[in-house]
Amino acid sequence: MTEPKPRPPENELPPVLGRVAFLAVVSGLTPLIPVPFLDDYALRQARESMVLTLLSEHGLPKKPARAVELLAGSHVGRTAGGRLLGSLKGLALFPVRKVFRKVFFVLWVKDCVDVASQALHHGYLLNHALERGDLKADELEGPQPEKIHDAIVAACAELDPRPVNQALRRLFAGSRLLMAEATRAFFSDQSPGPRTPSPDESAEVKTLTERLIAALWEERGYFVTLQQHYDTHLKARRAA
């Protein structure tokens, strides 16, 4: 029987994969921000930061802003779960908190997973597109950024993301940061309001990122298939 190939050392993984994973984790933590609209703003910033990072990685200019917005999917709203959770977090449900806190925590984890998964898929495929040369500097102001974004969305819609989402769910469900935020939200008798980040948060983000990179390596076959779907959809859009 052929032995499975071991996961290579960190320094043998493409560095850009680590940056995509890091920004996916950062995106996935934005639902923890308890201030209305600030969480959406932070998510948009994280998405666009990923695009800017990848453009720079491949020697492309970081403008125009419209191209960055399109590639980041900034024009796409939050998930339905995120909008629902945002509304629930603003309600005064203190008399029934014990009944609902577990449901809220499950919703919160789901929202973190959905947001991180979307960022991870988009970042991975955008890096693939740039490696293929699908976007050149003189195409940033044309229709190509939107075609690439639409091909990414179409490719993601065709595959079942559960293998990746399950890995993300394990990460976020065991997150000390998320547990601390849930405790503040559901056990405090006062509105939690804005918070001051704790010193160990950056360490946890780093840990979550490293665990996500390991999960990506385990699911590399899934991402190869994802790339193939993207290639097919972009080819169809170019021919249209």
C-alpha beads as a LAMMPS data file, in Angstrom:
LAMMPS data file: protein, C-alpha beads

240 atoms
239 bonds

1 atom types
1 bond types

-500.0 500.0 xlo xhi
-500.0 500.0 ylo yhi
-500.0 500.0 zlo zhi

Masses

1 110.0

Atoms # bond

1 1 1 0.000 0.000 0.000
2 1 1 1.306 3.437 -0.923
3 1 1 1.974 5.612 2.101
4 1 1 0.309 9.034 2.018
5 1 1 2.674 11.892 1.297
6 1 1 3.511 13.843 4.452
7 1 1 2.695 17.504 4.619
8 1 1 5.778 19.504 3.618
9 1 1 7.510 21.869 6.061
10 1 1 6.118 25.400 6.363
11 1 1 8.968 26.856 4.321
12 1 1 8.081 24.614 1.371
13 1 1 4.528 25.910 1.139
14 1 1 3.992 28.919 -1.157
15 1 1 4.301 32.014 1.083
16 1 1 1.277 33.564 -0.580
17 1 1 -0.859 30.665 0.687
18 1 1 -0.010 31.678 4.231
19 1 1 -1.016 35.279 3.540
20 1 1 -4.330 34.180 2.009
21 1 1 -5.004 31.955 5.019
22 1 1 -4.153 34.766 7.438
23 1 1 -6.487 37.234 5.732
24 1 1 -9.228 34.593 5.542
25 1 1 -8.966 34.148 9.325
26 1 1 -9.040 37.923 9.819
27 1 1 -12.138 38.122 7.618
28 1 1 -13.761 35.308 9.572
29 1 1 -13.286 37.171 12.843
30 1 1 -15.035 40.359 11.666
31 1 1 -18.500 39.153 12.794
32 1 1 -17.148 39.411 16.361
33 1 1 -17.106 43.210 16.091
34 1 1 -20.141 44.305 18.148
35 1 1 -20.571 47.729 16.545
36 1 1 -23.238 47.929 13.783
37 1 1 -21.820 48.635 10.313
38 1 1 -18.247 48.557 11.644
39 1 1 -18.139 44.784 11.149
40 1 1 -19.150 45.188 7.490
41 1 1 -16.529 47.897 7.036
42 1 1 -13.828 45.703 8.611
43 1 1 -14.822 42.787 6.372
44 1 1 -14.640 44.953 3.264
45 1 1 -11.211 46.189 4.344
46 1 1 -9.974 42.639 4.925
47 1 1 -11.220 41.502 1.501
48 1 1 -9.626 44.437 -0.268
49 1 1 -6.407 43.977 1.693
50 1 1 -6.251 40.435 0.349
51 1 1 -6.672 41.691 -3.217
52 1 1 -4.009 44.373 -2.745
53 1 1 -1.633 41.785 -1.284
54 1 1 -2.125 39.431 -4.222
55 1 1 -1.806 42.180 -6.830
56 1 1 1.455 43.292 -5.243
57 1 1 2.652 39.689 -5.039
58 1 1 2.242 39.355 -8.803
59 1 1 3.710 42.745 -9.715
60 1 1 0.427 44.421 -10.614
61 1 1 -0.565 47.977 -9.629
62 1 1 -2.901 48.393 -6.663
63 1 1 -5.385 50.511 -8.577
64 1 1 -7.825 51.571 -9.886
65 1 1 -10.013 51.322 -6.796
66 1 1 -12.945 50.004 -8.824
67 1 1 -10.930 46.986 -9.970
68 1 1 -9.894 46.253 -6.379
69 1 1 -13.518 46.472 -5.223
70 1 1 -14.693 44.124 -7.968
71 1 1 -11.966 41.562 -7.346
72 1 1 -12.652 41.701 -3.604
73 1 1 -16.398 41.307 -4.023
74 1 1 -16.957 44.468 -1.975
75 1 1 -20.219 44.977 -3.824
76 1 1 -21.510 41.667 -2.409
77 1 1 -23.311 41.888 0.932
78 1 1 -22.876 39.792 4.032
79 1 1 -24.443 36.356 4.297
80 1 1 -28.059 35.980 5.345
81 1 1 -26.840 34.421 8.571
82 1 1 -24.643 37.435 9.219
83 1 1 -27.474 39.900 8.698
84 1 1 -29.739 37.851 10.964
85 1 1 -27.078 37.594 13.624
86 1 1 -26.394 41.308 13.429
87 1 1 -30.055 41.972 14.152
88 1 1 -30.182 39.472 17.002
89 1 1 -27.129 40.970 18.665
90 1 1 -28.954 44.285 18.865
91 1 1 -32.024 42.897 20.641
92 1 1 -32.659 43.018 24.386
93 1 1 -33.217 39.313 25.056
94 1 1 -31.889 39.205 28.599
95 1 1 -34.898 37.336 30.140
96 1 1 -34.450 34.455 27.705
97 1 1 -30.680 34.590 27.282
98 1 1 -30.141 31.164 28.835
99 1 1 -32.491 29.635 26.277
100 1 1 -31.014 31.387 23.272
101 1 1 -27.310 31.755 24.042
102 1 1 -26.416 28.328 22.631
103 1 1 -28.387 29.050 19.449
104 1 1 -26.684 32.441 19.154
105 1 1 -23.252 30.897 19.585
106 1 1 -23.977 28.347 16.843
107 1 1 -25.120 31.189 14.572
108 1 1 -22.027 33.168 15.430
109 1 1 -19.710 30.287 14.591
110 1 1 -21.602 29.704 11.338
111 1 1 -21.241 33.365 10.408
112 1 1 -17.488 33.282 11.089
113 1 1 -17.161 30.099 9.021
114 1 1 -19.205 31.460 6.100
115 1 1 -17.231 34.703 5.956
116 1 1 -13.833 32.988 6.290
117 1 1 -14.739 30.331 3.722
118 1 1 -15.787 32.896 1.144
119 1 1 -12.600 34.898 1.705
120 1 1 -10.455 31.768 1.502
121 1 1 -12.062 30.525 -1.721
122 1 1 -11.894 33.933 -3.376
123 1 1 -8.307 34.558 -2.288
124 1 1 -7.158 31.124 -3.416
125 1 1 -8.775 31.431 -6.842
126 1 1 -7.647 35.016 -7.339
127 1 1 -4.078 33.937 -6.669
128 1 1 -4.562 31.104 -9.171
129 1 1 -5.922 33.580 -11.736
130 1 1 -2.973 35.916 -11.305
131 1 1 -0.482 33.047 -11.531
132 1 1 -2.107 32.043 -14.834
133 1 1 -1.785 35.591 -16.152
134 1 1 -5.553 36.083 -16.409
135 1 1 -5.219 39.744 -15.458
136 1 1 -2.646 42.127 -16.860
137 1 1 -1.902 45.682 -15.800
138 1 1 -3.575 47.190 -18.863
139 1 1 -6.758 45.164 -18.169
140 1 1 -7.419 46.528 -14.678
141 1 1 -9.623 49.318 -16.022
142 1 1 -11.550 47.092 -18.417
143 1 1 -14.125 44.327 -17.953
144 1 1 -11.584 41.644 -16.981
145 1 1 -11.710 42.146 -13.165
146 1 1 -15.472 41.601 -13.177
147 1 1 -15.142 38.550 -15.442
148 1 1 -12.584 37.052 -13.060
149 1 1 -14.787 37.756 -10.042
150 1 1 -17.838 36.240 -11.741
151 1 1 -15.848 33.146 -12.782
152 1 1 -14.671 32.743 -9.169
153 1 1 -18.229 33.002 -7.847
154 1 1 -19.510 30.525 -10.458
155 1 1 -16.751 28.026 -9.688
156 1 1 -17.415 28.218 -5.950
157 1 1 -21.143 27.695 -6.520
158 1 1 -20.508 24.381 -8.288
159 1 1 -18.544 22.678 -5.512
160 1 1 -19.710 21.552 -2.099
161 1 1 -17.576 23.571 0.352
162 1 1 -18.287 21.282 3.310
163 1 1 -14.764 19.780 3.458
164 1 1 -13.292 23.254 3.919
165 1 1 -16.145 24.581 6.051
166 1 1 -15.863 21.647 8.440
167 1 1 -12.199 22.436 8.979
168 1 1 -13.039 26.105 9.535
169 1 1 -15.842 25.185 11.909
170 1 1 -13.438 23.180 14.038
171 1 1 -11.086 26.158 14.149
172 1 1 -13.663 28.759 15.096
173 1 1 -15.716 26.592 17.447
174 1 1 -12.599 26.089 19.547
175 1 1 -11.498 29.719 19.328
176 1 1 -10.796 31.274 22.708
177 1 1 -11.415 34.677 21.169
178 1 1 -14.864 33.728 19.924
179 1 1 -15.747 32.112 23.251
180 1 1 -14.682 35.267 25.107
181 1 1 -16.812 37.447 22.837
182 1 1 -19.823 35.149 23.230
183 1 1 -19.423 35.308 27.001
184 1 1 -19.387 39.102 26.901
185 1 1 -22.418 39.230 24.635
186 1 1 -24.613 36.648 26.330
187 1 1 -23.687 36.767 30.004
188 1 1 -23.269 40.489 30.604
189 1 1 -26.334 42.407 31.785
190 1 1 -25.095 45.494 29.976
191 1 1 -24.454 46.138 26.301
192 1 1 -20.872 45.019 25.638
193 1 1 -20.118 47.921 23.275
194 1 1 -16.696 48.436 21.674
195 1 1 -13.866 46.509 23.291
196 1 1 -10.132 46.846 23.668
197 1 1 -8.312 43.949 21.978
198 1 1 -6.413 41.709 24.374
199 1 1 -2.641 41.213 23.912
200 1 1 -2.978 37.523 23.044
201 1 1 -5.415 37.993 20.126
202 1 1 -2.657 38.295 17.521
203 1 1 -1.156 35.066 18.848
204 1 1 -4.474 33.263 18.412
205 1 1 -4.912 34.608 14.873
206 1 1 -1.441 33.248 14.080
207 1 1 -2.364 29.870 15.566
208 1 1 -5.646 29.730 13.640
209 1 1 -3.778 30.631 10.457
210 1 1 -1.235 27.850 10.926
211 1 1 -3.995 25.315 11.555
212 1 1 -5.860 26.551 8.476
213 1 1 -2.749 26.107 6.319
214 1 1 -2.522 22.511 7.523
215 1 1 -6.196 21.983 6.638
216 1 1 -5.608 23.457 3.165
217 1 1 -2.845 20.941 2.542
218 1 1 -5.163 18.091 3.516
219 1 1 -7.832 19.374 1.088
220 1 1 -5.492 20.166 -1.806
221 1 1 -7.438 17.863 -4.166
222 1 1 -10.563 19.942 -3.561
223 1 1 -8.725 23.124 -4.508
224 1 1 -7.301 21.583 -7.668
225 1 1 -10.867 20.773 -8.759
226 1 1 -11.932 24.296 -7.802
227 1 1 -9.243 25.720 -10.064
228 1 1 -10.478 23.611 -12.973
229 1 1 -14.006 24.908 -12.560
230 1 1 -12.718 28.471 -12.482
231 1 1 -10.679 27.918 -15.669
232 1 1 -13.790 26.644 -17.463
233 1 1 -15.943 29.572 -16.396
234 1 1 -13.380 32.234 -17.272
235 1 1 -12.867 30.691 -20.701
236 1 1 -16.629 30.873 -21.321
237 1 1 -16.745 34.520 -20.239
238 1 1 -13.849 35.458 -22.457
239 1 1 -15.548 33.829 -25.430
240 1 1 -18.864 35.592 -24.780

Bonds

1 1 1 2
2 1 2 3
3 1 3 4
4 1 4 5
5 1 5 6
6 1 6 7
7 1 7 8
8 1 8 9
9 1 9 10
10 1 10 11
11 1 11 12
12 1 12 13
13 1 13 14
14 1 14 15
15 1 15 16
16 1 16 17
17 1 17 18
18 1 18 19
19 1 19 20
20 1 20 21
21 1 21 22
22 1 22 23
23 1 23 24
24 1 24 25
25 1 25 26
26 1 26 27
27 1 27 28
28 1 28 29
29 1 29 30
30 1 30 31
31 1 31 32
32 1 32 33
33 1 33 34
34 1 34 35
35 1 35 36
36 1 36 37
37 1 37 38
38 1 38 39
39 1 39 40
40 1 40 41
41 1 41 42
42 1 42 43
43 1 43 44
44 1 44 45
45 1 45 46
46 1 46 47
47 1 47 48
48 1 48 49
49 1 49 50
50 1 50 51
51 1 51 52
52 1 52 53
53 1 53 54
54 1 54 55
55 1 55 56
56 1 56 57
57 1 57 58
58 1 58 59
59 1 59 60
60 1 60 61
61 1 61 62
62 1 62 63
63 1 63 64
64 1 64 65
65 1 65 66
66 1 66 67
67 1 67 68
68 1 68 69
69 1 69 70
70 1 70 71
71 1 71 72
72 1 72 73
73 1 73 74
74 1 74 75
75 1 75 76
76 1 76 77
77 1 77 78
78 1 78 79
79 1 79 80
80 1 80 81
81 1 81 82
82 1 82 83
83 1 83 84
84 1 84 85
85 1 85 86
86 1 86 87
87 1 87 88
88 1 88 89
89 1 89 90
90 1 90 91
91 1 91 92
92 1 92 93
93 1 93 94
94 1 94 95
95 1 95 96
96 1 96 97
97 1 97 98
98 1 98 99
99 1 99 100
100 1 100 101
101 1 101 102
102 1 102 103
103 1 103 104
104 1 104 105
105 1 105 106
106 1 106 107
107 1 107 108
108 1 108 109
109 1 109 110
110 1 110 111
111 1 111 112
112 1 112 113
113 1 113 114
114 1 114 115
115 1 115 116
116 1 116 117
117 1 117 118
118 1 118 119
119 1 119 120
120 1 120 121
121 1 121 122
122 1 122 123
123 1 123 124
124 1 124 125
125 1 125 126
126 1 126 127
127 1 127 128
128 1 128 129
129 1 129 130
130 1 130 131
131 1 131 132
132 1 132 133
133 1 133 134
134 1 134 135
135 1 135 136
136 1 136 137
137 1 137 138
138 1 138 139
139 1 139 140
140 1 140 141
141 1 141 142
142 1 142 143
143 1 143 144
144 1 144 145
145 1 145 146
146 1 146 147
147 1 147 148
148 1 148 149
149 1 149 150
150 1 150 151
151 1 151 152
152 1 152 153
153 1 153 154
154 1 154 155
155 1 155 156
156 1 156 157
157 1 157 158
158 1 158 159
159 1 159 160
160 1 160 161
161 1 161 162
162 1 162 163
163 1 163 164
164 1 164 165
165 1 165 166
166 1 166 167
167 1 167 168
168 1 168 169
169 1 169 170
170 1 170 171
171 1 171 172
172 1 172 173
173 1 173 174
174 1 174 175
175 1 175 176
176 1 176 177
177 1 177 178
178 1 178 179
179 1 179 180
180 1 180 181
181 1 181 182
182 1 182 183
183 1 183 184
184 1 184 185
185 1 185 186
186 1 186 187
187 1 187 188
188 1 188 189
189 1 189 190
190 1 190 191
191 1 191 192
192 1 192 193
193 1 193 194
194 1 194 195
195 1 195 196
196 1 196 197
197 1 197 198
198 1 198 199
199 1 199 200
200 1 200 201
201 1 201 202
202 1 202 203
203 1 203 204
204 1 204 205
205 1 205 206
206 1 206 207
207 1 207 208
208 1 208 209
209 1 209 210
210 1 210 211
211 1 211 212
212 1 212 213
213 1 213 214
214 1 214 215
215 1 215 216
216 1 216 217
217 1 217 218
218 1 218 219
219 1 219 220
220 1 220 221
221 1 221 222
222 1 222 223
223 1 223 224
224 1 224 225
225 1 225 226
226 1 226 227
227 1 227 228
228 1 228 229
229 1 229 230
230 1 230 231
231 1 231 232
232 1 232 233
233 1 233 234
234 1 234 235
235 1 235 236
236 1 236 237
237 1 237 238
238 1 238 239
239 1 239 240
